[in-house]
């Protein structure tokens, strides 16, 4: 079986895994057709649609197999949909705070936090409540450590029900860090 009419690139590859890798490298690739031949190289066709979006273009073809990329070109929880435009085969519907063709950028209204401490201290901290569900988050930080005794907790998160605690902590010279998940479930 193959998807016809949506090939964006064709290759000769050594294996199905090489074809899958080509699809993963191409952000427009949503599925691929693989031609199994009794030769050293095999046909690989990258598609910018899948059989779910274009069922009428899915057909049987001797010697071919069809595979879907299990991800979307839309990043950061964007939803991929068919485009009505002839120039683009898909478009992304971005979640609040994200913009761009593939939802790759932050919008002007996205909330971003920078925390600065005005003095050197081992006891200052930042705490905030998040009012809505947070399925994922990004955290980046820069830390300047002069001296430390024992372990320093860099980041900590306690689940709303208090049953689990996630900590990133580092020892004295910051060359020994670990991520600790503590499950306080009393089952």
Secondary structure, DSSP 8 states (H G I E B T S, - for coil): -EE-S-EEEEEEESSHHHHHHHHHH-TT--EEEEE--SSS-EEEEEESS-TTT-GGGEE--TTEEEEE-SS-S--TT-EEEE-SSSS-SEEEE--TTEESTTS-EE-TT--------SS--SS--------S--S----------S---S-EEEEEEE-TTSSEEEEEEE-TTSSSEEEEEEE----
